[in-house]
Amino acid sequence: MPEPQPTGRSRRRKSRRRSGPVQPDAPNWLTHRCRAAGGRPSRPARRATTKGLSAVRALCGDDHYMCRFQKPGVAEAEFARLDLKHLFKIVFGMRRPATLILPKDKTFFDAIDSDGTCPSWLSEEDISYYADKFSKTGFTGGFNYYRCIDLDWELTAPWTEAPINVPTKFIVGDLDLTYNTPGVKDYIHRGGFKANVPNLEDVVVMEGVGHFINQEKPDEVSEHIWQTKFCGILERFNNLKILHSMAACKTSPEFLLSL
């Protein structure tokens, strides 16, 4: 017996399903709003003053290092003037707990509180490795991250105010220049961070540690990651044991969970 052919209405429904949202995991409010309008999800409007670079300029001025990195070729030429091994020793040696400001008459390296001594937590072999790799690639890829701040802001518009729901542990050094940017500490410690990341389990601030925390304190960072992972595994294991007990003794779940 031949299968019934889809009607015009069902064909239209299938077509709409195939041409659904292009943004994976779009927030529910966005999907509902678009369905009510009868179309695809559109990017919600954002105030221009909240763009990434606008926010940086408002907080720190035009001499903030992210702003100074915007013009292609300028920062690259500045970095090219230094021996690469010496360059990396300067960068890894940053310790001043403040955001990085580059006055017009100063270069990036003039503004860093580092004399170019190799940090104790890095070896000359480490420095040589970085110098060798970046001698082949240059630094444009890294600078382009900062040049795309506003583009990233535009592309992530569908997720405006969407919470990050994965279990999270935040680790930072107290000397980190980003941690010491105006407003960041208040955001992290006074509820703003927790509001955006509801499953934030812990905030770890390591004393005397700078920006490159995973290299400066690799054992401590690894231990924190392991503890978080192990606790998650242990919780799932305990849940499995409870389920096994319920199946074995045929006791009601309410009774077992009350123990």
Secondary structure as GFF3:
##gff-version 3
##sequence-region A 1 259
A	DSSP	alpha_helix	8	18	.	.	.	ID=ss1
A	DSSP	alpha_helix	28	37	.	.	.	ID=ss2
A	DSSP	three_ten_helix	48	50	.	.	.	ID=ss3
A	DSSP	alpha_helix	52	60	.	.	.	ID=ss4
A	DSSP	alpha_helix	65	68	.	.	.	ID=ss5
A	DSSP	alpha_helix	74	80	.	.	.	ID=ss6
A	DSSP	alpha_helix	84	92	.	.	.	ID=ss7
A	DSSP	alpha_helix	124	137	.	.	.	ID=ss8
A	DSSP	alpha_helix	140	147	.	.	.	ID=ss9
A	DSSP	alpha_helix	149	155	.	.	.	ID=ss10
A	DSSP	three_ten_helix	157	159	.	.	.	ID=ss11
A	DSSP	beta_strand	168	173	.	.	.	ID=ss12
A	DSSP	alpha_helix	184	189	.	.	.	ID=ss13
A	DSSP	alpha_helix	192	196	.	.	.	ID=ss14
A	DSSP	beta_strand	200	206	.	.	.	ID=ss15
A	DSSP	alpha_helix	213	216	.	.	.	ID=ss16
A	DSSP	alpha_helix	218	249	.	.	.	ID=ss17
A	DSSP	alpha_helix	253	257	.	.	.	ID=ss18
###
